[in-house]
Every structure is written in C-alpha cells, then in structure tokens.
Amino acid sequence: MTDEDAIAVRSMGFLSMSWDHRTIDGAEAAKFLARLRERIETTDFTSDLSQFE
C-alpha cells in the first residue's frame, strides 16, 4: 500500500431491476440505471433522513 491508498467503510445498498427484453432494449435499461445511480449518488438526502435521528 502507498500513502495514497486507503481502506474505507461505506454503506452500500443494492438495487435490482428486471424487465421484459422484448419491450425494453438493454441499452435503454442501462441508461436508466446509470441515470438513477447518478441521482442517488449526487442527491443530498440529509433533510429527508433527519426525521430518523
């Protein structure tokens, strides 16, 4: 390990999705999942989660 390497503990969540390949193209589903991941990773949920403190 170098000085730049680090081990970090992070919360993880798993999201699964299924669809009928005859109605939704795999490329469209991948775009949807990429956009969803971006929204989840960049949205500040602090105010929404404060009620659970």
C-alpha distances in whole Angstrom, upper triangle without the diagonal:
4,7,8,6,8,10,14,17,20,23,24,27,29,32,34,37,39,42,45,44,47,47,44,42,39,38,39,38,34,35,36,33,31,33,33,30,30,32,31,27,29,32,32,34,34,38,38,36,37,40,38,37
4,5,5,9,12,15,18,21,24,25,29,30,33,35,38,41,43,46,45,49,48,45,43,40,38,40,38,35,36,37,34,31,33,34,30,30,32,31,27,29,32,32,33,33,37,38,36,37,40,39,37
4,6,8,11,14,18,20,24,25,29,31,33,36,39,42,44,47,46,50,49,46,44,41,39,41,39,36,36,37,34,32,33,33,30,29,31,30,26,27,30,30,32,32,35,36,34,35,39,37,35
4,7,10,12,16,18,22,23,26,28,30,33,36,39,41,44,43,46,46,42,41,37,36,37,36,32,32,33,31,28,30,30,26,25,28,27,23,24,27,27,29,29,33,34,32,33,37,35,34
4,7,10,13,15,19,20,24,25,28,30,33,36,39,42,41,44,44,40,39,35,34,36,34,31,31,32,29,27,29,29,25,25,27,25,22,24,27,27,28,28,32,33,31,32,35,34,32
4,6,10,12,16,17,21,23,26,29,32,35,38,41,40,44,43,40,39,35,34,35,33,30,31,31,28,26,28,27,23,23,26,24,20,22,25,24,26,26,29,30,28,29,32,30,29
4,7,10,13,15,18,21,24,26,30,33,36,39,39,42,42,39,38,34,34,34,32,29,30,30,27,25,27,26,22,23,25,23,20,22,24,24,25,25,28,29,26,28,30,28,27
4,6,10,12,16,18,21,24,28,31,34,37,37,41,40,37,36,33,32,33,30,28,28,28,25,24,25,24,20,21,22,20,17,19,21,20,21,21,25,25,22,24,27,24,23
4,7,9,13,16,19,22,26,29,32,36,36,40,39,36,35,32,32,32,30,27,28,27,24,23,25,23,19,20,22,18,16,19,20,19,19,19,23,23,20,22,24,21,21
4,6,10,13,16,19,23,26,29,33,33,37,36,33,33,29,29,29,26,24,25,24,21,20,21,19,16,17,18,15,13,15,17,16,16,16,20,20,17,19,21,19,19
4,7,10,13,17,20,24,27,31,31,35,34,31,31,28,28,28,25,23,24,22,19,19,20,17,15,16,17,13,12,15,15,15,14,15,18,17,15,17,19,16,17
4,7,10,13,17,20,23,27,28,31,30,27,27,25,25,25,21,20,21,20,16,16,18,15,12,15,15,12,11,15,15,16,15,17,20,18,16,19,21,18,19
4,7,10,13,17,20,24,25,28,27,24,25,22,23,22,19,18,19,17,14,15,16,13,11,14,14,11,11,15,15,16,14,17,19,17,15,19,20,18,19
4,7,10,13,17,20,21,25,24,21,22,19,20,20,16,16,17,15,12,14,15,12,11,14,15,12,13,17,17,19,17,20,22,20,18,22,23,21,23
4,7,10,14,17,18,22,21,18,19,17,18,17,13,13,15,12,9,12,13,10,9,13,13,11,13,16,16,19,17,20,22,20,19,23,23,22,24
4,7,10,14,15,19,18,15,17,14,16,15,12,12,14,12,10,13,14,12,12,16,16,14,16,19,20,22,21,24,26,23,22,26,27,25,28
4,7,10,12,15,14,12,13,12,14,13,9,10,13,11,9,12,14,12,13,16,16,15,18,21,21,23,22,26,27,24,24,28,28,27,30
4,7,9,12,12,10,12,11,14,13,9,11,14,12,11,15,16,15,16,19,20,19,21,24,24,27,26,29,31,28,28,32,32,30,33
4,6,9,8,7,9,9,12,11,8,11,14,12,12,16,17,16,18,21,21,21,23,26,26,29,28,32,33,30,30,34,34,33,36
4,5,6,6,9,10,13,12,10,14,16,15,15,19,20,19,21,24,24,24,27,29,29,32,32,35,36,33,34,38,38,37,40
4,5,5,6,7,10,10,9,12,14,14,15,18,19,19,21,23,24,25,27,29,30,33,33,36,38,35,36,39,40,39,42
4,6,7,10,12,12,12,15,17,17,18,21,22,22,24,26,27,28,30,32,32,36,35,39,40,37,38,42,42,41,44
4,7,10,12,10,11,14,15,14,16,19,20,20,22,24,24,26,28,30,30,33,33,37,37,34,36,39,39,39,42
4,6,8,7,7,10,11,11,13,15,16,16,19,21,21,22,25,26,27,30,30,34,35,32,33,37,37,37,40
4,5,5,6,9,10,11,13,14,16,17,19,20,21,23,25,26,27,31,31,35,36,34,35,38,39,39,41
4,5,5,6,9,10,10,12,14,15,16,18,20,21,22,24,26,29,29,33,35,32,33,37,38,37,40
4,5,5,6,9,10,11,12,14,15,17,18,20,21,23,24,28,29,32,34,32,33,36,38,37,40
4,5,5,6,9,10,11,12,14,15,17,18,20,21,22,26,27,30,32,30,31,34,35,35,38
4,5,5,6,9,10,10,12,14,15,16,18,20,21,25,25,28,30,27,28,32,33,32,35
4,5,5,6,9,10,10,12,14,15,16,18,20,23,24,28,29,27,28,32,33,32,35
4,6,5,6,9,10,11,12,14,15,17,18,22,23,26,28,26,27,31,32,32,34
4,5,5,6,9,10,11,12,14,15,16,20,20,24,25,23,25,28,29,29,32
4,5,5,6,9,10,10,12,14,15,19,19,23,24,22,23,27,28,27,30
4,5,5,6,9,10,11,12,14,18,19,22,24,23,24,27,29,28,30
4,5,5,6,9,10,11,12,16,17,20,22,21,22,25,27,27,29
4,5,5,6,9,10,11,14,14,18,20,18,19,22,24,24,26
4,5,5,6,9,10,13,14,17,20,18,19,22,24,23,25
4,6,5,6,8,12,14,17,19,18,19,22,24,24,26
4,6,5,6,10,11,14,16,15,16,19,21,22,23
4,6,6,9,9,12,14,13,14,17,19,19,20
4,6,8,10,13,15,15,15,18,20,20,21
4,7,9,12,14,14,15,17,20,20,21
4,6,9,11,11,12,15,17,18,19
4,6,8,9,10,11,14,15,16
4,6,5,6,9,11,12,13
4,5,5,6,9,10,11
4,6,5,8,10,11
4,6,7,9,11
4,5,6,7
4,5,6
4,6
4
